[in-house]
Amino acid sequence: MDLWYLHRLDPAVPVEETVGAMAEAVQAGKVRYLGLSEVSGRTVRAAHAVHPISAVQSEWSLWTRDPETGVLPVLRELGIGFVPFSPLGRGFLTGQIRTPEDFAPDDVRRTLPRFTGENFQRNLDLVEAVRGLASAKGITPGQLALAWLLAQGNDVAPIPGTKRTPVRGGVLAVPGRREPAGEPGRGRRHPDRRRPGGAGRRVPARRGRGGALQRRRAGHGRQVTAVTGATGAIGGAVVTQHPR
């Protein structure tokens, strides 16, 4: 395995202990690199002191800006790559979602705060701002959202996901284009810096520990999250991603 992520930190187990267990798989030649997901800068430092961390995966997009203050500075100080998941705002930044009725009855987004109640309309207004910028450049809102992330640095590797071919084409059909960093009020900044993110929590408040992720014991009572799924690329290395 090229990259093994700890996808959810167990608050009952010190990260040093978990990463120490994962490092044993590296020493045994079963894993090449270790990664973390949705952790703080402080946790990254603690883990990195036990074994080098190669990548951190968290949600980052035009409407989820949390990593910019506490996590990204630490990653860049330590030379760790960043893998933004949901770079298209769980599909909202493509501009194709207009009403809550666009979601299938069993779509999990119906349960997320950003897609319900008054938050939906407030976030739709943000998407319209993105749509206006994208139209001026002759690209789609999704392409603009990805270009903005790619412009943040060569250490950023977004992982958009879709089940439908037309969506892939609409997002990825402009190879090599990046959002210019020098345009006033644009580039590396949100189109409206006074509104640095979407309205509402991005996920419901967590209940209990670990969610539905499968875990396995890794000796001496230490827990490690098992990683399965598709593969992508970061810095020339193959990345194993948890399904999203």
C-alpha positions in Angstrom: 0.0 0.0 0.0 1.4 3.4 -1.0 -0.4 5.7 1.5 -2.3 4.6 4.6 -4.6 7.1 6.2 -5.8 7.3 9.7 -9.3 8.6 8.7 -10.8 9.3 12.1 -8.8 10.1 15.2 -10.0 8.2 18.2 -10.1 10.7 21.1 -9.6 7.9 23.6 -6.3 6.8 22.0 -3.2 9.2 21.8 -2.3 9.8 18.2 1.3 9.0 19.0 0.2 5.5 19.9 -1.9 5.0 16.8 0.8 6.4 14.4 3.3 4.2 16.2 1.3 1.1 15.4 0.9 2.3 11.8 4.6 2.9 11.5 5.2 -0.8 12.2 3.5 -1.6 8.9 6.0 0.8 7.2 8.9 -0.9 8.9 7.5 -4.3 7.8 7.5 -3.1 4.2 3.7 -3.3 3.9 3.1 0.4 3.6 5.2 3.2 2.1 3.7 6.4 3.5 1.3 7.5 6.3 -1.4 10.1 6.3 -4.0 11.7 8.5 -7.5 13.0 8.0 -9.4 15.8 9.6 -6.9 16.6 12.3 -5.6 19.8 13.9 -2.2 21.3 13.4 -1.3 20.3 16.9 -2.2 16.6 16.2 -0.2 16.7 13.0 2.9 17.8 14.9 2.5 15.1 17.5 2.0 12.4 14.9 4.9 13.7 12.7 7.2 13.5 15.7 6.6 9.7 15.9 6.8 9.0 12.2 6.9 11.2 9.1 3.4 12.1 7.8 3.2 12.5 4.1 -0.3 13.8 3.5 -3.3 15.2 5.4 -6.8 14.9 4.0 -9.5 17.3 5.1 -12.4 19.2 3.5 -11.3 22.4 1.8 -13.0 24.4 -0.9 -14.3 27.9 -1.6 -17.0 27.4 1.1 -15.0 25.4 3.6 -12.0 27.4 4.7 -11.2 26.0 8.1 -7.8 24.4 7.2 -6.3 27.7 6.2 -5.7 29.0 9.8 -4.6 26.0 11.9 -3.6 23.2 9.6 -2.1 24.4 6.4 0.7 26.5 8.0 1.8 23.5 10.0 1.8 21.2 6.9 3.9 23.7 4.9 6.3 24.1 7.8 6.8 20.3 8.0 6.7 19.7 4.2 3.4 17.6 4.3 1.1 17.5 1.3 -2.6 18.5 1.6 -5.4 16.5 0.0 -8.7 18.4 0.0 -11.8 16.2 -0.2 -15.1 17.6 -1.3 -13.4 20.4 -3.3 -16.7 21.1 -5.1 -18.6 21.6 -1.8 -20.2 18.1 -2.1 -21.4 19.1 -5.6 -22.9 22.5 -4.6 -20.1 24.5 -6.2 -20.8 23.0 -9.6 -23.9 25.2 -9.8 -26.1 22.3 -10.8 -28.0 22.1 -7.5 -30.8 24.6 -7.5 -33.3 23.3 -5.0 -33.4 20.7 -2.2 -35.6 18.6 -4.5 -32.6 18.0 -6.7 -31.4 15.5 -4.2 -32.6 11.9 -4.3 -34.7 10.8 -1.3 -31.9 8.8 0.1 -29.2 11.4 -0.6 -27.2 12.0 2.6 -26.9 15.7 1.7 -30.5 16.1 2.8 -29.3 15.6 6.4 -26.4 18.1 6.2 -27.0 21.5 7.7 -25.6 23.4 4.7 -28.2 21.9 2.4 -31.3 22.5 4.6 -33.4 25.4 5.7 -32.3 28.9 5.2 -28.7 27.8 4.9 -29.6 26.4 1.5 -30.6 29.7 0.0 -27.7 31.6 1.6 -25.2 29.1 0.1 -27.0 29.3 -3.2 -26.3 33.0 -3.2 -22.6 32.2 -2.7 -22.6 29.8 -5.7 -24.2 32.6 -7.8 -21.1 34.7 -7.1 -18.9 31.9 -8.2 -21.0 31.4 -11.3 -20.5 35.0 -12.2 -16.7 34.8 -12.0 -16.7 31.5 -13.9 -18.9 32.9 -16.7 -16.5 35.9 -17.1 -13.7 33.4 -17.7 -15.7 31.1 -20.0 -15.5 28.1 -17.6 -17.9 26.3 -15.3 -18.3 27.0 -11.6 -16.8 23.6 -10.8 -13.8 24.3 -13.0 -13.3 27.7 -11.2 -13.6 26.0 -7.8 -10.9 23.4 -8.7 -8.7 26.0 -10.3 -8.8 28.1 -7.1 -7.6 25.1 -5.1 -4.9 24.2 -7.5 -3.6 27.8 -7.4 -3.0 27.5 -3.7 0.3 25.6 -4.3 1.9 22.5 -5.7 1.5 20.8 -2.4 -2.3 20.7 -2.8 -4.0 17.7 -4.6 -7.8 18.0 -4.7 -9.8 14.7 -5.0 -13.2 15.5 -6.6 -15.5 12.6 -6.9 -18.5 11.9 -9.1 -20.5 8.9 -10.4 -21.5 10.5 -13.7 -19.4 11.0 -16.8 -21.0 14.3 -17.8 -20.1 15.8 -14.4 -16.4 14.7 -14.9 -16.3 16.4 -18.3 -17.8 19.6 -17.0 -15.3 19.8 -14.2 -12.1 18.6 -15.8 -12.4 19.7 -19.4 -10.0 22.6 -19.0 -6.6 21.0 -18.4 -3.8 23.2 -17.2 -6.0 26.2 -16.5 -5.4 27.7 -13.1 -7.1 30.7 -11.4 -4.7 33.7 -11.7 -3.4 34.7 -8.3 -2.9 38.4 -9.2 -6.4 39.5 -9.9 -7.7 41.9 -7.2 -10.3 40.2 -5.0 -9.8 36.9 -6.8 -7.1 34.3 -7.2 -6.0 33.0 -3.9 -8.8 34.8 -2.1 -12.5 34.0 -1.9 -14.6 36.1 -4.3 -16.0 37.9 -1.3 -13.5 37.7 1.6 -16.2 39.0 4.0 -18.0 35.7 3.5 -15.2 33.2 3.8 -17.3 30.1 3.9 -20.7 28.4 3.5 -23.6 29.0 5.9 -24.3 26.2 8.4 -22.2 23.4 9.8 -20.7 21.2 7.0 -21.7 18.0 8.9 -24.0 17.3 11.8 -22.6 17.2 15.2 -20.8 13.9 15.8 -22.4 11.3 18.0 -20.1 8.9 19.8 -16.8 7.8 18.4 -15.6 6.5 15.1 -18.9 6.6 13.1 -19.3 3.7 10.7 -15.6 3.3 9.9 -14.3 -0.2 10.2 -11.4 -0.6 12.6 -9.0 -3.4 13.3 -6.6 -4.0 16.2 -2.9 -3.5 15.4 -1.3 -5.2 18.4 -1.0 -4.1 22.1 -4.6 -2.8 22.1 -3.9 -0.1 19.5 -6.6 0.8 17.0 -5.9 1.7 13.4 -8.5 2.6 10.8 -8.6 0.3 7.8 -8.5 2.1 4.5 -10.2 0.9 1.3 -11.2 2.4 -1.9 -10.1 3.9 -5.2 -6.7 5.4 -6.0 -5.5 8.8 -7.1 -2.2 10.6 -7.4 -0.3 13.1 -5.3 3.2 14.2 -6.1 3.7 11.2 -8.4 2.8 8.7 -5.7 -0.4 6.6 -5.7 -2.8 7.5 -2.9 -5.3 5.1 -1.4 -8.5 7.1 -0.7 -11.4 6.2 1.6 -14.7 6.2 -0.4 -16.6 9.4 -0.1 
